[in-house]
Amino acid sequence: MDVKRVEEAVAKSLMGLSALVVAASLGAVLIVVLVRGLPALTLSMLTQVPRGGYYLGGEGGVLNAIVGSLCLAGGATVLALVISLPIVLYQQKEYGGRTALAGLTRLALDVMWGIPSIVYGAFGFALMLYLGLRASLLGGIIALTFVELPIMARATQEVVKMIPAELKEASYALGATRLETASKVVWRYALPGTLTAILLAFGRGIGDAASVLFTAGFTDRLPSSLTEPVASLPLAVFFQIGTPFPEVQQRAYASAVILLMVVLTLSLLCRLLSKASD
């Protein structure tokens, strides 16, 4: 028997098994969350804030957490985008892509990607204490920005790398400057991929609990100010599932269904944008 054919068959089997494990894991998560959460998911959960005794089984919903998560992740995504775009631009070879600083920046982004989000939460908490701030929407946005920044920057950088060099050279040949080429040619060509990076970062931010646990706090009210505490869906799930009341625990799974639907929608949008950029 041909050894190479055996090796290839074993490799294909392992790849198929790995793909099956991944698909089965996602399916198991979806089944458990949907089976436990859908019966408790009501319109009032989506349209009302918690009322008195909500965490003891009373009436109300998690509108405060839904709006709070959108504000936290949205603000962090905008801030991460503003910071990452100049970084990606600088890392092009036409600017500082071949310098030691660019290499150090790439290393820093890779390290930041691997840092647990609870570390960013602890850093944000220490920074807030130093500045005399309390848990607030602004604190949560700052902590989440550290979580999203490496995802945004590295994903956008990979998109820019795929832009044909001939496209830039043609722009230069027509008399465009490096800044004009970057702003009017590179980013226009990279727009679908950049939108994918934005959605990936937003999805990471909206589902993170550790970084906002100490920095954003929690409240039953809708967010009204950058300096006030704000609720989030991951923490709503955490607080509800930690109660001894079965009804409230079931609501935690319903909150998880809402969060899961948001993340799945973002993932599907990322897939569609990735195909559009191919």
N, C-alpha and C positions, 0 to 999 in steps of 0.2 A: 504494500500500500504506500502511496506517495505521502511522505511526511508533511510536505508543504500543504497538501490538500487537507490533511487532518488538522494541521494548525489553523488553516483558514476556516474550517468548519467549526472548530472549538471557539475561535475568535468571534465568528458570526453568532454562535449560540450565546456566548457571554454578552454580546452587544444586545441581542434580542431580549435576554433575561433582564439586563439592566433597564432597558426601555420599559419592559413589563412592570418592573418594580416601581419605577417612577410613576407610570400611569395608574398602577394599583394604589399607590400611596395617595395621589391626588384624589382618586375615586373614593377612597376610604374617608378622607377628610371631608369631602363634599357630602357623602352619605350621612356621616355622623352629625355634622352641623345642620344639614337640611332637615333630617328626620327629627332632631331634637328642637330645632329652632323655628321651623315653619308653623307648627301649631300655635306658638305664642306670638307670632308676628302679626300685629294688627295695625290698622291705620293710625290709631292713637299713638302708637310708639313712634311713628314717623312725623307726627304733626304736633305733639305735645311735649312740654318739658316735664321733668319729674315733679310730682306734687308731694304733699306731706305724707310720709309713710311709704313712699314709692319703693324703697329698698327693704321694706317689710311686707311687701305684697300689695301696696296701695296703688292708686291710679296714676296715670301719667305716661310719659314716654322718654325717648332719648334724643329728641330734637336738639337739645343743647349740645349733646356729644357729636351729633352729625355735623352741625354747623361749626362747632369748635374744631373738629378734625379737618374740615375743609379750609378753615381759616389758617390753622397751623401749617398744614401741608402746602396750601397755596402760597402763603407768605414765604415759607422756607424755599419753595421751588423758585419763586421769583428772585429771591436774594441769591440762591445758588447759581441761577442762570446768569445774573449780572456779574458774578465773580468768575464763573467758569469760562465765559466767552472770551474775555481778554487772555485768560490762561491758554486756551486752545489756540488763539491767534498767535500768541508769542511762541508757541511750540512748533509752529510751521518753520521749515528750513529757511524761508525768506526772511524771517525775523531772528529769533534766538533759538531755533530748534536744535542747533548743533552745539550750543554752549553748555557749560557745566551747570549753569543755573537751570536751564530747561531740563537737564537730566535729573537734577536734584528735585525739581518740581514734580516730575513724573514719579520718582521714588516716593516722595511725600504723599502723593495722591494714592498710590498703591498701599502704603502703610495705613493711611486714613481709612481706606476701604475696609481693611481688616480689623480696625479697632471696634470693639463692641459698643453698641449705642449707649449702654449704661455708663460707659466712661465719659462719653460726651455729655450725658446728663449730669454726672458728678462735676465735670469741668464747668458746665454752665451754672450749676448751683453755687460752686465756689466763686465764680465770676460775679454772680448776682449778689452774693454776700459782700464781696469786696466793694461793689458799686452801691450797696445799700438798697438793692431792689428786692422785691418779693416775687413769689411765683406769679407768672402773668403770661398773657398771650405773647408778648415780646420775648420773654425768656424762652418760651417753648419754640418760637420761630428761630431764634439764634441757635439753640441746641440742635434742632432738626436740620438747620442749614449745614452744620458740620457732617451730619449723617448723609445728606443728599449730595453735597458738593463733589466728593470723589466719583460718585456714580454718574453725575451729570457731566463732569469734565472728561472723564476717561471714555465714556460712551460717545460723546461728541467728538473727541479727538480721533477715535477709530473711524467715525463717519468722514471726517475731513481727510483722513489718510487715503481713503478710497477715491478721492477726486483725482481724475487724470491730470498729470503734470502738463499735458499738452493744452488743457483748457486754460491754465494759468499763463502759459507761454503765449497763447493766442491773445489773451487780454493785454499782456505786456507789449506785444507786438503792435497792438492798436493804440498804444500810448497811455494806457491806464497805469496809475501808480499802484504800489503795493497795497495801500489802504483801500483804494477803489476796487482793486481786484478781490481783496478779502471781503469787503462789504457788499459788493454788487454781483460778484461771480461765485466766490466760494460759498458764502452763506446761502445764496439762493439755490445753488446746486445741493447743498447739504441740508436744506430745510426739512425734508421728510425725516431724515435720520435724526436731526436735532429735536424734532417734535417727539420722536420715539424716546430719545434720552430724557426729555422733559417728563413724559408720562411714566417712564421707569422710576425716575427720581420721586415724582409725586406719589406713585404707588408705594414706594418704600417709606416715604414720610408719613403717609396717612395710616399706615399699619404699625407704626413704631410706638411702643409704650414706654420703654425704659428711659429714653432721652427726655420725655416730657413729664415723667413721674414727679420729679422734684422741681422742674423749671416752669411748667405750665400750671401745675396744681389741678384742682377740680372744683367745679361749681355746678349747681343745678340751674343756673341762669344762662341765658344766651350771651355770647360775647358782645361786649359793648365798648371796650376800650383796650388798647394795647397794654395798659398797666394793670388790668384786672385778671384774676385767674380765669381759666377756660377749661371746659370739659373736652374729652376726646373719646372716640369709640373704643379703642383698645383698653383704656382705663375703665370705661363703663362696663366692658365685659369682665375685666378683672375684679372690680368691686362687686358686681352682681353675682358672679359665680362663687365668690368667697362667703356669701351669706348662707345661713343654715336653712333658709326657706326654699323648698322645691320650686315654688312658683317663680320666685325671683331668679333662681338658677336657670330655669327654662327661658326667662327673658334674656339672660346672658347669651344663650345660644341664638336667640332671635337677633340680638345686637350683632353677634358674630356673623349671622347670615347677611345683614346689611353691609358689614365691612367686607365680607367675602364677595358679595356682588359688585361692590365698587372696585375691588382689586381685579376681579375677573374681567370686568368691563374694560379697565385700563389695559390689561394684558391683551385682550382682543384688539383693542385700538393699536397697540404697539405692533401686533402681527400685521395688521392691515397697512400701517405706515411703513413697516419694513419691506413688505412686498411692493409698495409704491415706489420705494427708493431703489429697488433692484434694477 
